[in-house]
Amino acid sequence: MNQLISWIEKGKPFFEKISRNIYLRAIRDGFIAGMPVILFSSIFILIAYVPNAFGFRWSPEIESILMTPYNYSMGILGLFVAGTTAKALTDSINRDMESTNQINYISTMLAAIIGFIVMAAEPASEGGFLTGFMGTKGLLTAFIAAFVTVNVYKVCVKNNVSIRMPEEVPPNISQVFKDLIPFTLSIVILYILELLVHSIMGVNVAESIGTLLAPLFRAADGYLGITLIFGAYAFFWFVGIHGPSIVEPAIAAITYANVETNLQLLQAGMHADKVLTSGTQMFIVTMGGTGATLVVPFMFMWLTKSKRNRAIGRASVVPTFFGVNEPILFGAPIVLNPVFFVPFILAPIVNVWIFKFFVDVLGMNSFTTNLPWTTPAPLGLILGTNFQFLSFVLALLLIVVDTAIYYPFLKVYDEQILEEERTGKSDDSLKEKVAANFNTAKADAILENAGVKEKITDQVNVLVLCAGGGTSGLLANALNKAAAEYNEPVKAAAGSYGAHREILPQYQLVILAPQVASNYEDMKAETDKLGIRLAKTEGGQYIKLTRDGQGALEFVREQMK
C-alpha cells in the first residue's frame, strides 16, 4: 500500500498543473459566480414540488406562478455563465499581461453573452426567439463562447489591434473604440461557426453539441462512468490535490443539465432517472466531504479507545457535518495515510452505486433541485429528491454502509495510536510525510515558538481563501475571536478562490487554505501588484491554526513583519 501511494505521489505535480489550468479554473469560477442564480431558482422548485411527497399538488395556475422565477433564472443560466466564465478567464489572462495593457472584462462578458445567444437561440415564428438551449442545456456552448471571445481579445490586445483615439479623448470613450475590433471579431467568428454547424447539421451549435455528446452523457451516467468520475474526486484529494478543481469543471455541464432534465421528467409525471447530478456529488458521494467522511468523526469520537483519536473526533464533528472535513482529513490524518486509502476511495463509489440502484431498480426519483453544498448531507439528500420515502431509507442505509466500510480500518489505526500512547513512542513518519507534502513546517515552528508576541498596531484585514468559502471560514472565525479576546486590530473574512478579485484591494494579507495552496504562484502575481502579503497554509498546519486563535494571530504577525 505504501508503494502504491508513493507511486501516486510521483504524479502529483502533473495533476496540480491540471488543477491550475486557466480554462478549468474559468469554468469553476464562472459557476461559483452564477451560484446565486442556481440557489435562488431552487427555492421555487422546493415550494412547487416538495408538497407532492405529502399528497398535495398545486393547481396548474399556481404551479405556473411558482415556476416563472425559475424559468427566468435557471432557464437562462447558460447566458449568465457565458459572461461569468469570460470574466474569470479574462482575469486569469490579465495576470500575465502588462498592467497598462489589460483586457476589459466588461467587454469580454458582453461579447461572450452575445456570442452565446447567436449560437443557442432559435428564431420563433411569432417573433422573438426560443430559449430552450439557453439554460443548462447550453452550458457547453457558453464555455465555447467565453473561450473564443477571450482569446480573440487576448490576441488583439497583445498585438495592439485596435482603433486608437487622440490623447484628448476621455479614457472611457477611448476604451470603447479599443474594444470595438476584438468585440466585432469574436462575435463574427462565433456567428460563422453557427452558420457552418447549421448548414451541416440543420440545428444550432447548442443543439448539435447535445446531439453529438449524448452517447458520452449516457456513458457517464452508467456504473463505469460514475465509478471513474467520483472515484477520481477521492483519489486526487487523498494525495493532496483538490479533486473538484480537476473533475468538477469537466462534468459541470452534465450535472446541471441532468438536474434540469430530471425536473422536466418529474413535471411530466415520468421517472427522473439521471444519476449524475450536482446533488449526487454533494450529498451522496461526498456526504460530509470528499471520501464520504460524514460518519468518520463520530466513529473517532465513539468507537475508538485512543484519547488522541477521540479528541480529533470531537473537534471534527461539527465542521464535517456541514461538509468541511479538513479537520479530520489532516487531524487524523486520513490523507496520505495507507490505513485509510481503501475506505477513502471505496466509500464514495459504493455510495453512488447504491444510489443508482435505488433510482434504476427501486424507482426512486433522482435529484431535481440544486442546494448549497454546506447543507448537511442527509438533509440535502432528502430535500434534493423532494422528500420521497425512499430518500429517508437511502440516507440511513448510506450511514450504515459507510460505517461498515470505515470500521475495520479505523480499528487498525486506533490500535496503532493506542500502542504509541502505551509506549510513549510516537511514530512520526506519517506526520513527516504529510508535512512534506503539505508544507506544515513553518506553521509548526510558529505555534511552538514561545517568544514574545508583539502587538499588531495597525489595522490588518485578512482574507482567507479556499475552494468554496466553507473551509476558509474556520480560520477566519478563529482569527476574529482571538482578535476580540486579545484586543488586536485584525479583521478576517472568508472567501472562495476565483471570486476574490473585486474585493482583494480591501485586504493587507491573503491566506490560502490547503484546497487552493497549489494556486500560490498565480495568486502571488495578483497580490504583488497590489502590495498585499500572501501566505499559504497547508495540511495539518491549517487545522492547527484554526484551533489555536493565539497561534493564528501570531501567524498573521509573522506574515506582516
Backbone torsions as a table, in degrees:
resi	resn	phi	psi	omega
1	MET	NA	-41.5	178.0
2	ASN	-61.6	-39.6	178.7
3	GLN	-64.7	-38.9	178.4
4	LEU	-62.1	-46.7	-179.4
5	ILE	-65.0	-38.3	177.8
6	SER	-62.1	-39.7	178.4
7	TRP	-65.8	-41.0	179.2
8	ILE	-62.3	-40.8	-176.4
9	GLU	-64.1	-27.1	179.8
10	LYS	-64.0	-27.0	179.2
11	GLY	-88.1	1.6	-175.7
12	LYS	-59.1	-45.0	179.5
13	PRO	-58.4	-37.4	179.6
14	PHE	-64.5	-46.4	-178.4
15	PHE	-69.8	-33.1	175.7
16	GLU	-64.0	-37.1	177.9
17	LYS	-63.9	-40.0	177.2
18	ILE	-62.9	-43.3	-177.3
19	SER	-64.9	-22.6	178.9
20	ARG	-93.1	1.7	-179.8
21	ASN	-56.9	129.4	-171.8
22	ILE	-67.7	-25.3	-179.8
23	TYR	-77.3	-41.4	174.7
24	LEU	-63.7	-41.0	178.4
25	ARG	-62.5	-40.8	-178.9
26	ALA	-63.4	-40.6	177.8
27	ILE	-62.5	-47.3	-177.3
28	ARG	-65.4	-45.9	-179.6
29	ASP	-66.9	-33.7	176.6
30	GLY	-62.9	-39.9	177.1
31	PHE	-67.8	-40.1	179.5
32	ILE	-61.0	-42.9	179.5
33	ALA	-65.1	-30.5	-179.7
34	GLY	-90.0	2.5	-176.3
35	MET	-60.0	-37.8	177.2
36	PRO	-55.9	-36.2	178.4
37	VAL	-63.8	-44.5	-177.3
38	ILE	-65.2	-45.9	-177.7
39	LEU	-70.3	-38.2	177.4
40	PHE	-59.5	-47.3	-177.4
41	SER	-64.6	-30.8	-176.9
42	SER	-67.6	-27.4	178.1
43	ILE	-57.0	-42.5	-176.7
44	PHE	-75.0	-29.4	175.0
45	ILE	-64.7	-44.4	-179.8
46	LEU	-62.3	-43.7	179.7
47	ILE	-64.6	-38.0	-174.8
48	ALA	-75.0	-36.5	-168.2
49	TYR	-120.5	-16.0	175.6
50	VAL	-61.1	-38.8	178.3
51	PRO	-58.2	-22.0	179.7
52	ASN	-59.3	-31.7	-178.3
53	ALA	-65.8	-20.7	-178.6
54	PHE	-106.4	16.0	175.5
55	GLY	83.2	9.1	-179.8
56	PHE	-108.6	134.0	177.9
57	ARG	-128.4	135.0	175.7
58	TRP	-69.4	155.9	173.8
59	SER	-68.2	157.1	179.2
60	PRO	-54.6	-35.3	-179.2
61	GLU	-67.0	-45.8	179.7
62	ILE	-66.8	-40.1	178.5
63	GLU	-61.1	-39.8	178.1
64	SER	-64.0	-40.0	178.2
65	ILE	-63.8	-43.3	-179.0
66	LEU	-67.1	-32.9	-176.2
67	MET	-84.4	-14.2	-179.8
68	THR	-60.4	-48.9	176.7
69	PRO	-59.3	-36.0	178.2
70	TYR	-63.4	-47.2	-176.9
71	ASN	-63.9	-31.5	-178.5
72	TYR	-94.9	10.9	173.5
73	SER	-124.7	-73.5	177.8
74	MET	-63.9	-28.5	-178.3
75	GLY	-67.0	-18.2	176.5
76	ILE	-126.4	33.2	179.7
77	LEU	-59.1	-38.0	-180.0
78	GLY	-57.4	-38.9	178.7
79	LEU	-62.5	-44.8	179.6
80	PHE	-65.1	-44.7	-175.4
81	VAL	-68.0	-30.4	174.3
82	ALA	-57.7	-43.4	179.5
83	GLY	-71.6	-45.3	-177.3
84	THR	-69.2	-34.8	177.0
85	THR	-67.8	-41.1	177.1
86	ALA	-61.7	-40.3	179.1
87	LYS	-64.5	-43.6	-179.8
88	ALA	-64.8	-41.8	178.9
89	LEU	-68.0	-38.3	176.9
90	THR	-59.7	-44.2	178.8
91	ASP	-60.3	-41.5	-179.4
92	SER	-65.5	-42.7	-179.6
93	ILE	-69.8	-36.1	179.9
94	ASN	-62.7	-25.1	178.7
95	ARG	-59.4	-32.1	-176.4
96	ASP	-98.7	5.4	-179.9
97	MET	-105.9	161.0	180.0
98	GLU	-61.6	141.1	-177.4
99	SER	-63.8	-21.7	179.1
100	THR	-92.1	-0.9	-178.0
101	ASN	-139.9	71.1	-174.9
102	GLN	-102.2	155.9	175.2
103	ILE	-79.6	136.8	179.7
104	ASN	-80.2	107.5	-174.2
105	TYR	-68.8	-27.7	176.1
106	ILE	-62.7	-40.9	-179.1
107	SER	-68.5	-40.8	179.2
108	THR	-67.0	-35.6	177.0
109	MET	-61.2	-47.7	-178.9
110	LEU	-64.2	-42.9	-178.9
111	ALA	-65.8	-40.4	179.5
112	ALA	-65.1	-40.0	179.2
113	ILE	-64.0	-44.4	178.9
114	ILE	-65.1	-43.9	178.2
115	GLY	-59.9	-38.9	177.9
116	PHE	-63.8	-45.6	179.7
117	ILE	-60.0	-41.0	178.7
118	VAL	-57.6	-38.5	-175.0
119	MET	-92.5	-14.7	-173.7
120	ALA	-114.4	-22.4	-176.6
121	ALA	-91.8	148.6	177.8
122	GLU	-120.5	137.2	177.5
123	PRO	-60.9	139.7	177.2
124	ALA	-99.9	146.8	-175.4
125	SER	-63.7	-31.8	-178.1
126	GLU	-92.0	11.1	-178.5
127	GLY	104.3	160.3	-177.5
128	GLY	77.4	-154.4	178.3
129	PHE	-147.5	156.9	179.4
130	LEU	-83.6	144.9	-173.5
131	THR	-117.4	22.4	-175.6
132	GLY	-59.5	-27.0	-177.4
133	PHE	-112.6	20.4	179.5
134	MET	-98.5	-2.1	176.3
135	GLY	-97.4	-136.3	-176.9
136	THR	-66.1	-26.8	178.8
137	LYS	-67.2	-17.0	-178.4
138	GLY	-105.0	14.2	-174.8
139	LEU	-63.5	-41.4	178.9
140	LEU	-63.1	-37.1	176.1
141	THR	-65.3	-36.7	177.4
142	ALA	-61.1	-40.9	179.1
143	PHE	-66.2	-40.6	178.0
144	ILE	-60.9	-46.0	-179.8
145	ALA	-59.9	-43.3	-178.6
146	ALA	-66.6	-46.8	-175.8
147	PHE	-66.2	-44.1	178.9
148	VAL	-63.1	-47.4	-177.1
149	THR	-58.5	-50.9	-175.5
150	VAL	-66.0	-37.3	179.5
151	ASN	-70.1	-34.1	173.9
152	VAL	-63.0	-44.6	177.1
153	TYR	-61.0	-41.3	-178.4
154	LYS	-59.8	-47.4	179.7
155	VAL	-62.3	-44.4	-177.5
156	CYS	-67.0	-45.1	-177.1
157	VAL	-68.5	-42.8	-179.0
158	LYS	-65.0	-31.0	-177.9
159	ASN	-102.3	11.5	177.3
160	ASN	55.1	39.4	175.5
161	VAL	-85.9	94.1	-176.3
162	SER	-159.6	169.8	174.9
163	ILE	-92.6	115.9	-176.2
164	ARG	-91.0	134.8	-179.7
165	MET	-108.5	157.3	176.9
166	PRO	-59.7	155.6	-177.6
167	GLU	-61.7	-24.8	-177.4
168	GLU	-71.9	-18.6	-179.3
169	VAL	-72.2	133.1	179.0
170	PRO	-55.2	145.6	-176.5
171	PRO	-56.5	-37.8	-178.0
172	ASN	-67.2	-32.4	177.0
173	ILE	-74.2	-40.3	178.7
174	SER	-61.4	-37.5	-179.2
175	GLN	-62.6	-35.4	178.8
176	VAL	-60.7	-45.4	-178.8
177	PHE	-73.6	-31.2	176.5
178	LYS	-63.5	-35.4	-177.8
179	ASP	-85.2	-11.8	-170.7
180	LEU	-62.3	-44.6	-177.3
181	ILE	-66.8	-53.4	178.3
182	PRO	-63.1	-33.9	177.8
183	PHE	-60.6	-47.9	-179.0
184	THR	-66.6	-46.2	-177.7
185	LEU	-60.0	-44.5	-175.9
186	SER	-64.2	-43.4	-179.3
187	ILE	-69.6	-38.6	178.6
188	VAL	-63.4	-42.5	179.3
189	ILE	-61.7	-44.2	179.7
190	LEU	-67.4	-34.8	178.4
191	TYR	-68.8	-38.8	176.2
192	ILE	-62.5	-42.1	176.4
193	LEU	-59.0	-43.4	178.8
194	GLU	-61.8	-43.7	-179.6
195	LEU	-63.7	-41.3	180.0
196	LEU	-64.4	-47.8	-178.9
197	VAL	-63.5	-41.6	-178.7
198	HIS	-65.5	-36.5	-179.5
199	SER	-71.2	-29.2	-177.9
200	ILE	-87.2	-44.3	-172.1
201	MET	-107.5	-12.5	178.1
202	GLY	79.1	5.7	178.4
203	VAL	-135.3	168.2	-179.6
204	ASN	-75.5	174.2	-176.3
205	VAL	-60.2	-44.3	-177.4
206	ALA	-60.3	-45.6	-179.4
207	GLU	-69.6	-36.3	-179.3
208	SER	-66.3	-36.6	178.2
209	ILE	-63.5	-43.3	177.6
210	GLY	-60.9	-39.2	179.9
211	THR	-68.2	-45.5	-177.2
212	LEU	-67.9	-35.4	-175.3
213	LEU	-96.1	2.2	-179.5
214	ALA	-55.1	-43.8	177.7
215	PRO	-61.1	-37.8	179.2
216	LEU	-66.6	-40.6	178.2
217	PHE	-62.2	-41.2	179.2
218	ARG	-66.0	-40.3	179.4
219	ALA	-65.7	-39.2	179.9
220	ALA	-65.3	-25.7	-178.9
221	ASP	-87.3	-2.6	179.1
222	GLY	-86.8	176.6	-176.6
223	TYR	-61.3	-42.9	-180.0
224	LEU	-65.7	-43.4	-178.6
225	GLY	-62.0	-48.7	-178.5
226	ILE	-68.5	-28.7	177.1
227	THR	-65.6	-47.8	-179.2
228	LEU	-66.4	-43.4	-176.3
229	ILE	-65.5	-52.9	-173.1
230	PHE	-83.7	-20.8	170.7
231	GLY	-67.1	-33.6	179.8
232	ALA	-65.8	-35.1	177.2
233	TYR	-52.1	-54.0	-176.4
234	ALA	-71.4	-38.9	-178.2
235	PHE	-57.0	-50.1	-178.4
236	PHE	-65.9	-43.0	-176.5
237	TRP	-67.3	-30.8	-179.6
238	PHE	-61.3	-34.7	-179.6
239	VAL	-97.4	13.4	170.9
240	GLY	95.2	14.0	177.7
241	ILE	-111.2	132.6	-178.1
242	HIS	-68.8	100.0	-174.6
243	GLY	-53.5	-46.2	-179.9
244	PRO	-57.2	-27.6	179.7
245	SER	-64.6	-26.4	179.7
246	ILE	-95.5	-47.6	-171.0
247	VAL	-82.5	-43.2	-172.4
248	GLU	-57.3	-47.9	-179.4
249	PRO	-60.4	-30.5	-177.5
250	ALA	-72.1	-26.3	-175.9
251	ILE	-115.2	0.0	-174.3
252	ALA	-56.4	-44.3	-178.1
253	ALA	-61.9	-38.5	-179.2
254	ILE	-69.5	-46.1	-173.4
255	THR	-64.2	-43.3	-179.2
256	TYR	-75.1	-32.8	176.0
257	ALA	-66.7	-36.5	179.8
258	ASN	-68.3	-34.1	174.7
259	VAL	-61.6	-43.6	178.2
260	GLU	-63.4	-43.0	178.4
261	THR	-63.0	-43.1	178.3
262	ASN	-60.2	-40.0	179.4
263	LEU	-64.1	-42.2	179.0
264	GLN	-64.4	-38.9	176.9
265	LEU	-64.7	-41.1	178.9
266	LEU	-63.8	-43.0	179.4
267	GLN	-62.6	-32.6	-179.1
268	ALA	-85.1	3.9	-179.5
269	GLY	75.1	20.9	-178.9
270	MET	-106.0	177.0	-177.2
271	HIS	-82.0	119.6	176.9
272	ALA	-80.9	96.1	-165.8
273	ASP	-110.8	9.0	-179.2
274	LYS	-82.3	115.8	-173.9
275	VAL	-83.6	-37.6	-174.7
276	LEU	-78.7	91.3	-178.8
277	THR	-133.2	168.4	176.8
278	SER	-64.3	-35.5	178.0
279	GLY	-64.8	-38.2	177.0
280	THR	-59.4	-44.4	-179.7
281	GLN	-64.1	-43.2	-172.5
282	MET	-82.0	-34.6	-169.9
283	PHE	-116.9	-4.1	175.6
284	ILE	-114.9	-58.5	-174.7
285	VAL	-73.6	-47.3	-176.8
286	THR	-111.3	41.6	177.7
287	MET	-64.4	117.6	-174.1
288	GLY	83.6	9.5	179.9
289	GLY	108.6	170.2	-178.7
290	THR	-55.1	135.0	-175.9
291	GLY	95.7	2.0	-177.6
292	ALA	52.2	56.6	-171.2
293	THR	-94.7	15.0	-178.3
294	LEU	-53.4	-41.3	-175.6
295	VAL	-83.2	-17.0	-170.0
296	VAL	-64.2	-47.4	178.4
297	PRO	-60.2	-37.6	177.2
298	PHE	-63.9	-38.9	178.4
299	MET	-66.8	-41.8	176.3
300	PHE	-59.7	-39.3	-174.5
301	MET	-76.2	-36.8	-171.1
302	TRP	-107.7	-26.8	-170.3
303	LEU	-110.5	1.9	178.4
304	THR	-106.5	158.6	178.8
305	LYS	-102.2	-20.6	-178.6
306	SER	-69.2	132.9	177.1
307	LYS	-62.5	-39.7	-178.7
308	ARG	-63.6	-46.5	-178.8
309	ASN	-65.5	-38.7	178.8
310	ARG	-64.6	-38.7	179.1
311	ALA	-65.6	-41.6	178.1
312	ILE	-63.0	-39.9	178.5
313	GLY	-61.8	-46.3	-179.8
314	ARG	-61.9	-39.0	-177.9
315	ALA	-73.1	-20.7	-173.3
316	SER	-101.6	-12.7	-171.8
317	VAL	-59.8	-52.9	-173.2
318	VAL	-64.7	-52.4	179.8
319	PRO	-61.6	-37.9	-179.8
320	THR	-66.1	-33.8	178.4
321	PHE	-59.3	-29.3	179.8
322	PHE	-102.7	20.6	173.1
323	GLY	86.1	5.6	179.4
324	VAL	-105.0	94.0	-170.4
325	ASN	-105.9	12.6	178.2
326	GLU	-58.0	-35.9	178.6
327	PRO	-56.5	-41.8	-179.9
328	ILE	-80.0	-32.8	-179.6
329	LEU	-62.7	-44.8	-176.5
330	PHE	-98.7	-21.1	-179.0
331	GLY	-76.2	-35.9	-176.5
332	ALA	-65.0	-53.4	-9.8
333	PRO	-85.2	159.1	172.3
334	ILE	-98.3	-41.7	178.5
335	VAL	-63.6	141.1	179.8
336	LEU	62.7	8.3	-180.0
337	ASN	-94.0	111.5	-176.7
338	PRO	-55.9	-29.8	-178.8
339	VAL	-61.5	-35.6	-173.0
340	PHE	-101.5	5.5	-177.5
341	PHE	-59.8	-48.6	-176.4
342	VAL	-63.8	-54.1	-178.5
343	PRO	-65.6	-31.2	-178.9
344	PHE	-64.8	-35.8	178.1
345	ILE	-86.5	-38.9	-172.0
346	LEU	-72.9	-43.6	-174.4
347	ALA	-57.0	-47.0	178.1
348	PRO	-61.0	-39.0	-178.5
349	ILE	-67.5	-45.5	178.5
350	VAL	-61.9	-40.0	178.7
351	ASN	-57.0	-47.3	-176.3
352	VAL	-73.7	-29.5	173.7
353	TRP	-62.7	-45.5	179.8
354	ILE	-62.4	-42.4	178.8
355	PHE	-61.6	-43.3	179.3
356	LYS	-64.0	-36.3	176.5
357	PHE	-62.7	-43.1	178.5
358	PHE	-61.9	-38.2	-178.1
359	VAL	-75.7	-49.6	-173.1
360	ASP	-76.1	-39.4	-172.3
361	VAL	-99.5	-44.8	-176.0
362	LEU	-88.6	-7.8	174.8
363	GLY	82.1	15.5	177.9
364	MET	-68.3	140.6	174.8
365	ASN	-77.7	138.3	179.2
366	SER	-77.7	-172.5	-175.3
367	PHE	-68.2	133.1	176.2
368	THR	-120.6	4.2	-174.6
369	THR	-137.5	141.4	173.2
370	ASN	-97.8	127.7	-178.7
371	LEU	-122.7	161.2	177.0
372	PRO	-60.3	140.6	-176.2
373	TRP	-66.6	-18.1	179.3
374	THR	-81.9	-3.0	175.1
375	THR	-62.8	129.1	178.0
376	PRO	-51.8	135.8	-169.4
377	ALA	-53.9	-49.0	-179.5
378	PRO	-60.1	-39.8	178.8
379	LEU	-68.5	-41.6	178.4
380	GLY	-62.1	-38.8	176.9
381	LEU	-62.7	-45.5	-176.9
382	ILE	-70.6	-44.7	179.1
383	LEU	-66.1	-44.8	-175.4
384	GLY	-65.2	-21.4	178.3
385	THR	-110.3	19.3	170.6
386	ASN	64.6	42.8	171.1
387	PHE	56.8	35.5	174.6
388	GLN	-68.7	149.7	178.0
389	PHE	-58.7	-41.4	-178.8
390	LEU	-63.5	-25.5	179.6
391	SER	-67.9	-35.3	175.8
392	PHE	-65.8	-42.8	178.9
393	VAL	-62.8	-43.9	-179.0
394	LEU	-62.9	-44.1	-179.9
395	ALA	-57.8	-46.1	179.0
396	LEU	-65.8	-41.4	-179.0
397	LEU	-62.7	-42.8	-179.6
398	LEU	-62.8	-39.6	178.2
399	ILE	-62.0	-44.1	179.6
400	VAL	-64.7	-45.7	-177.4
401	VAL	-64.6	-45.9	-179.5
402	ASP	-63.5	-37.2	176.2
403	THR	-62.1	-43.5	179.8
404	ALA	-64.9	-36.8	-180.0
405	ILE	-68.5	-44.4	-175.9
406	TYR	-78.6	-26.4	-168.6
407	TYR	-55.9	-53.9	-177.3
408	PRO	-61.0	-34.8	-179.9
409	PHE	-73.0	-35.2	176.8
410	LEU	-63.8	-40.8	-179.7
411	LYS	-64.2	-40.1	177.0
412	VAL	-61.1	-46.0	-178.6
413	TYR	-67.1	-38.5	180.0
414	ASP	-63.4	-38.1	177.1
415	GLU	-63.4	-37.8	177.5
416	GLN	-61.5	-46.6	-178.6
417	ILE	-69.5	-37.5	177.2
418	LEU	-61.0	-41.4	178.3
419	GLU	-62.9	-39.4	177.2
420	GLU	-64.1	-40.7	179.7
421	GLU	-68.6	-35.4	-179.1
422	ARG	-70.5	-42.2	-175.0
423	THR	-88.5	-19.1	-176.0
424	GLY	76.7	5.3	179.8
425	LYS	-105.8	111.9	-177.2
426	SER	-96.9	131.1	175.4
427	ASP	-87.2	105.3	-174.9
428	ASP	-92.3	9.3	-175.8
429	SER	-62.5	-39.6	179.8
430	LEU	-68.3	-44.0	178.2
431	LYS	-59.8	-39.7	179.0
432	GLU	-65.7	-37.0	179.3
433	LYS	-66.6	-43.2	177.2
434	VAL	-63.2	-42.7	179.2
435	ALA	-61.6	-38.1	-179.7
436	ALA	-66.1	-35.3	-178.0
437	ASN	-86.8	-25.9	-174.4
438	PHE	-116.0	5.5	173.2
439	ASN	55.0	61.5	-178.0
440	THR	-95.0	-5.5	-170.8
441	ALA	-61.7	-41.1	-175.7
442	LYS	-63.3	-45.8	179.8
443	ALA	-68.0	-36.6	177.8
444	ASP	-58.8	-42.0	-179.5
445	ALA	-65.9	-38.6	-180.0
446	ILE	-65.9	-44.4	-176.9
447	LEU	-69.3	-29.3	-179.5
448	GLU	-88.8	-8.5	-178.4
449	ASN	-71.1	124.9	-178.5
450	ALA	-98.9	15.7	-176.8
451	GLY	-71.5	174.3	-179.7
452	VAL	-68.5	135.4	-179.4
453	LYS	-96.8	103.4	-177.6
454	GLU	-69.8	140.7	179.2
455	LYS	-69.9	143.7	172.9
456	ILE	-83.7	124.0	-174.2
457	THR	-95.1	-35.5	-179.3
458	ASP	-97.8	151.2	179.2
459	GLN	-60.6	130.0	177.9
460	VAL	-123.0	117.2	175.0
461	ASN	-98.0	124.3	-174.7
462	VAL	-113.2	131.1	175.8
463	LEU	-111.1	118.9	177.9
464	VAL	-101.7	125.2	-175.6
465	LEU	-116.1	136.9	170.7
466	CYS	-134.9	-164.6	-176.1
467	ALA	-75.2	-38.3	-174.7
468	GLY	-126.6	-0.7	178.7
469	GLY	93.7	-1.6	-179.2
470	GLY	-90.4	-53.7	179.6
471	THR	-60.9	-38.2	-179.3
472	SER	-62.5	-26.9	179.2
473	GLY	-64.7	-27.6	179.8
474	LEU	-62.1	-47.9	-178.8
475	LEU	-74.3	-38.6	179.7
476	ALA	-61.1	-43.0	178.6
477	ASN	-64.4	-42.2	179.2
478	ALA	-61.5	-41.4	179.3
479	LEU	-65.6	-43.8	-178.6
480	ASN	-65.2	-40.5	178.3
481	LYS	-65.5	-44.0	-179.9
482	ALA	-66.6	-38.2	179.8
483	ALA	-62.8	-40.4	178.2
484	ALA	-68.3	-39.0	-177.8
485	GLU	-68.4	-40.8	-176.6
486	TYR	-100.1	7.3	175.9
487	ASN	55.7	52.2	178.8
488	GLU	-113.5	143.2	-175.8
489	PRO	-78.9	63.4	179.6
490	VAL	-122.1	129.1	174.4
491	LYS	-126.2	128.6	-177.3
492	ALA	-118.5	146.9	177.0
493	ALA	-134.2	150.0	178.6
494	ALA	-102.4	145.0	178.7
495	GLY	-153.0	176.4	178.8
496	SER	-112.2	139.2	178.8
497	TYR	-63.3	130.0	-177.5
498	GLY	107.0	-25.7	177.9
499	ALA	-111.1	25.5	-171.9
500	HIS	-105.9	-13.1	-164.1
501	ARG	-67.0	-35.8	-179.4
502	GLU	-71.5	-30.8	-176.1
503	ILE	-95.5	-5.6	-174.5
504	LEU	-55.2	-42.0	-177.6
505	PRO	-62.0	-13.4	-178.4
506	GLN	-78.6	-7.9	-170.4
507	TYR	-117.7	154.0	176.8
508	GLN	-103.1	-17.5	-179.2
509	LEU	-143.6	134.7	174.9
510	VAL	-118.0	131.1	178.2
511	ILE	-117.1	126.2	178.7
512	LEU	-93.4	126.6	176.2
513	ALA	-74.8	168.3	-175.1
514	PRO	-55.0	-36.7	-176.1
515	GLN	-59.0	-33.1	-173.2
516	VAL	-117.9	16.7	-178.7
517	ALA	-62.4	-28.0	-179.7
518	SER	-68.0	-11.4	178.7
519	ASN	-93.0	15.8	-174.3
520	TYR	-55.4	-48.4	-176.1
521	GLU	-64.7	-41.1	177.8
522	ASP	-63.8	-42.3	-179.2
523	MET	-66.9	-36.5	-177.7
524	LYS	-64.0	-33.9	177.0
525	ALA	-61.1	-34.3	179.1
526	GLU	-77.3	-46.4	-175.8
527	THR	-69.3	-34.7	179.8
528	ASP	-62.8	-36.8	179.9
529	LYS	-63.7	-30.1	-176.3
530	LEU	-100.8	0.6	-179.1
531	GLY	69.5	32.6	-178.0
532	ILE	-102.8	140.1	176.6
533	ARG	-74.9	148.2	-179.3
534	LEU	-134.3	136.2	176.8
535	ALA	-139.4	146.6	173.6
536	LYS	-115.0	136.6	-177.5
537	THR	-125.8	107.6	-170.7
538	GLU	-113.6	153.6	170.7
539	GLY	59.7	-138.5	-178.1
540	GLY	-59.4	-27.3	177.1
541	GLN	-55.3	-47.3	-176.1
542	TYR	-65.4	-45.2	-179.2
543	ILE	-62.6	-39.5	179.6
544	LYS	-62.0	-39.7	179.6
545	LEU	-68.4	-36.2	-179.5
546	THR	-67.8	-22.6	-178.5
547	ARG	-95.5	-9.9	-176.0
548	ASP	-128.2	92.2	-177.7
549	GLY	-59.6	-40.6	179.5
550	GLN	-64.5	-41.2	176.9
551	GLY	-64.9	-36.0	178.4
552	ALA	-65.1	-40.6	175.8
553	LEU	-62.6	-40.6	178.7
554	GLU	-63.4	-36.1	177.1
555	PHE	-62.0	-43.1	178.2
556	VAL	-62.6	-43.0	178.8
557	ARG	-57.9	-45.4	-178.6
558	GLU	-61.9	-40.3	-179.0
559	GLN	-69.2	-28.9	-176.1
560	MET	-90.4	-4.6	178.8
561	LYS	-65.2	NA	NA
